[in-house]
Amino acid sequence: MKKKNPVLVAFGNSIRKLRAKKKLSQRALAERSGLDTSYLSGIERGVRNPSLKSLETLAKGLGCSISETCKDLDKLDLAKSLPRKVKRKKP
């Protein structure tokens, strides 16, 4: 099984927290933002990589700014989430 990207997981958790704070179901937020409920579920689980346009529509649906949807990302150590350089064997 593929390891989840910590940035996507943190972003998904942020969306879930904001949605819960507004007392919205996934279906209600999906309708307000024009996204499919399964896509929104994937974002919240950290398995989808939403586009900037999707971030904009989510923020509008939540009644907040795009930066507010990303504020939990500040807590991440982004150096740990970067792919490691693979050493190649010399022929």
C-alpha positions in Angstrom: 0.0 0.0 0.0 1.3 3.4 -0.9 2.3 5.7 2.0 0.1 8.8 2.3 1.7 12.2 1.7 1.8 14.1 5.1 1.0 17.4 3.4 -2.2 16.0 1.9 -3.2 14.3 5.2 -2.6 17.6 7.2 -4.7 19.5 4.6 -7.5 16.9 4.8 -7.5 17.2 8.5 -7.8 20.9 8.3 -10.7 20.7 5.9 -12.4 18.2 8.2 -11.9 20.5 11.3 -13.3 23.5 9.5 -16.3 21.5 8.2 -17.0 20.2 11.7 -16.7 23.7 13.1 -19.3 24.9 10.7 -21.5 21.9 11.5 -21.6 20.8 7.9 -21.9 17.2 6.6 -19.6 16.2 3.8 -22.7 16.2 1.5 -23.6 19.7 2.5 -20.1 21.0 2.0 -19.8 19.2 -1.4 -23.1 20.8 -2.5 -22.0 24.3 -1.4 -18.6 23.9 -3.1 -19.7 22.1 -6.2 -17.6 19.0 -5.6 -18.5 15.4 -5.5 -18.9 13.9 -2.1 -16.5 11.0 -2.9 -13.8 13.6 -4.0 -14.3 15.6 -0.8 -14.0 12.4 1.2 -10.7 11.6 -0.5 -9.4 15.1 0.2 -10.3 14.7 3.9 -8.6 11.3 4.0 -5.4 12.6 2.4 -5.6 10.5 -0.7 -6.6 13.2 -3.2 -4.4 16.1 -4.3 -6.8 19.0 -4.9 -6.1 21.7 -7.5 -5.9 25.4 -6.6 -9.4 25.7 -8.1 -10.7 23.0 -5.8 -9.1 24.9 -2.8 -10.8 28.0 -3.9 -14.2 26.3 -4.1 -13.7 24.5 -0.8 -12.8 27.8 0.9 -15.9 29.5 -0.5 -18.1 26.6 0.6 -16.6 26.9 4.1 -16.9 30.6 4.1 -13.2 31.2 4.8 -10.0 32.1 3.0 -7.7 29.7 1.1 -5.0 30.5 3.6 -7.2 29.5 6.5 -7.8 26.0 4.9 -4.0 25.6 4.8 -3.0 26.9 8.2 -2.4 23.4 9.7 0.3 22.9 7.1 2.5 25.4 9.0 3.0 22.8 11.7 4.6 20.3 9.3 8.3 19.7 8.9 8.2 19.9 5.1 11.8 18.6 4.8 10.6 15.2 6.0 7.9 15.1 3.3 10.2 15.7 0.4 11.3 12.6 -1.6 14.7 11.4 -0.9 17.3 11.3 -3.6 17.9 7.8 -4.9 21.5 6.8 -5.4 22.1 5.1 -8.7 24.5 2.2 -9.0 27.3 2.8 -11.4 27.4 0.4 -14.3 
